[in-house]
C-alpha cells in the first residue's frame, strides 16, 4: 500500500462538478493498493497516518498528529501511485490491485481511518474521474509505503 499525505488547510474532491468530499484543516490522503496488500497493511497505514506528528504545537513545532490537532481526513483512491515507468514513456499499471480488490481495500482502509480518528472520513468516489482541489499547508507532503516502512 502506498500513500501520499498532504497537510492541508482545505481540500475537496469533485466528480461531475459535484463535491463528493471536503475538509478544512487536516490531511488529504491519496491511497494506492497492490494485489498483495492485506489487513496488516491497512492497519499499519491507518495508524501511521493518524499518529504522524506533522501539525504545529503552540511553539510552532511539528509535534501534533491530525488527531491531536482535531483535524479532518479526506481519502482518495489513486491507483497511479503504483505506476511503473521502467519501459518506454507510457506508465504501466500492472502492479496496482485490480479494481474489485482495490475498492474493498480502500473501503477497509477508510473504516480503519475512521476508527483511529474517531469520526467520519470524507472520500472521493472510487473509480471516478475526480478533480482534487487543495491548499497544501507548509507545504508538507509525505509519501509512505507499507512494504517499506521508514
C-alpha positions in Angstrom: 0.0 0.0 0.0 1.3 3.4 -0.9 0.1 6.8 0.3 0.8 10.4 -0.4 -0.4 12.5 2.5 -0.6 16.3 2.3 -1.2 18.6 5.2 -3.9 21.0 4.0 -5.9 24.0 5.3 -8.7 22.9 2.9 -9.3 20.2 0.3 -12.2 18.9 -1.7 -12.9 16.3 -4.4 -15.4 16.9 -7.2 -17.0 14.4 -9.5 -19.0 15.7 -12.5 -19.0 19.2 -10.9 -20.4 18.0 -7.6 -18.4 17.9 -4.3 -18.1 14.3 -3.1 -16.0 15.1 -0.1 -14.4 18.2 1.6 -12.4 19.0 4.6 -10.9 22.0 6.4 -7.6 21.7 8.2 -6.3 18.1 8.1 -4.8 15.6 5.7 -5.5 14.8 2.1 -4.6 11.1 1.7 -4.1 9.7 -1.8 -4.0 5.9 -1.4 -2.9 3.2 -3.8 -3.2 -0.6 -3.3 -1.2 -3.6 -4.6 -2.6 -7.1 -5.1 -0.7 -8.5 -2.1 -2.0 -5.8 0.4 -3.8 -7.2 3.4 -5.3 -6.1 6.7 -1.8 -5.7 8.1 -1.0 -3.0 5.5 -4.3 -1.2 6.1 -3.9 -1.3 9.9 -0.3 -0.1 9.8 -1.0 2.7 7.3 -4.1 4.0 9.2 -2.3 4.0 12.5 0.8 5.7 11.0 -1.3 8.5 9.3 -3.4 9.3 12.3 -0.3 9.4 14.6 2.1 11.2 12.3 3.2 14.3 14.1 3.2 16.9 11.3 0.9 19.6 12.8 2.3 22.5 14.8 2.0 22.8 18.5 1.8 26.0 20.5 5.5 26.6 19.9 5.2 26.2 16.1 7.0 22.8 16.2 5.5 19.9 14.2 4.6 17.9 17.2 0.9 17.1 16.9 -0.9 14.4 15.0 -4.1 15.0 13.0 -6.0 13.6 16.0 -4.2 15.9 18.4 -4.9 18.9 16.1 -8.6 17.9 15.8 -8.0 17.8 12.0 -10.0 16.1 9.3 -9.2 13.4 6.7 -10.0 13.3 3.0 -9.1 9.9 1.4 -8.9 9.4 -2.3 -8.1 6.1 -4.1 -5.3 6.6 -6.6 -4.0 3.5 -8.5 -1.4 5.7 -10.3 0.8 5.5 -7.2 1.8 2.1 -8.5 2.8 3.3 -11.9 5.8 1.6 -13.4 7.8 3.7 -15.9 10.7 1.3 -16.5 10.0 0.6 -20.1 9.2 3.4 -22.5 7.3 6.6 -21.7 3.8 5.1 -21.1 3.3 4.0 -17.5 2.2 0.5 -16.7 -0.4 -0.1 -14.0 0.2 -3.8 -13.7 1.5 -3.5 -10.1 -1.8 -1.9 -8.9 -4.5 -4.1 -7.4 -7.4 -4.8 -9.8 -10.4 -2.5 -9.3 -12.6 -5.0 -7.4 -9.8 -5.8 -4.9 -8.7 -2.1 -4.7 -12.2 -1.0 -3.8 -12.5 -3.4 -1.0 -9.1 -2.5 0.3 -9.9 1.2 0.1 -13.2 0.8 1.9 -11.4 -1.2 4.7 -8.8 1.5 4.9 -11.4 4.2 5.3 -13.0 2.3 8.1 -9.7 2.0 9.9 -9.0 5.7 9.5 -12.4 6.5 10.9 -11.8 4.2 13.9 -8.4 5.8 14.6 -9.7 9.4 14.0 -12.9 8.9 16.0 -15.1 10.4 13.3 -16.2 10.2 9.7 -13.6 10.4 6.9 -14.5 12.3 3.7 -13.8 10.4 0.5 -13.7 10.7 -3.3 -15.7 8.3 -5.5 -13.9 5.1 -6.2 -13.1 4.7 -9.9 -14.5 8.0 -10.9 -12.7 10.8 -12.8 -12.1 13.2 -9.9 -10.8 16.7 -9.6 -8.9 17.2 -6.4 -8.6 20.8 -5.0 -6.3 21.5 -2.1 -4.4 24.2 -0.3 -1.2 22.4 0.8 -0.1 23.8 4.2 3.6 24.3 4.5 3.8 22.6 2.1 4.0 19.3 3.9 3.8 16.3 1.7 4.9 12.8 2.8 4.9 9.5 0.9 4.5 6.2 2.8 4.8 2.6 1.7 3.5 -0.2 4.0 6.1 -2.6 2.4 9.0 -0.2 3.1 8.2 1.4 6.5 10.6 4.2 7.4 
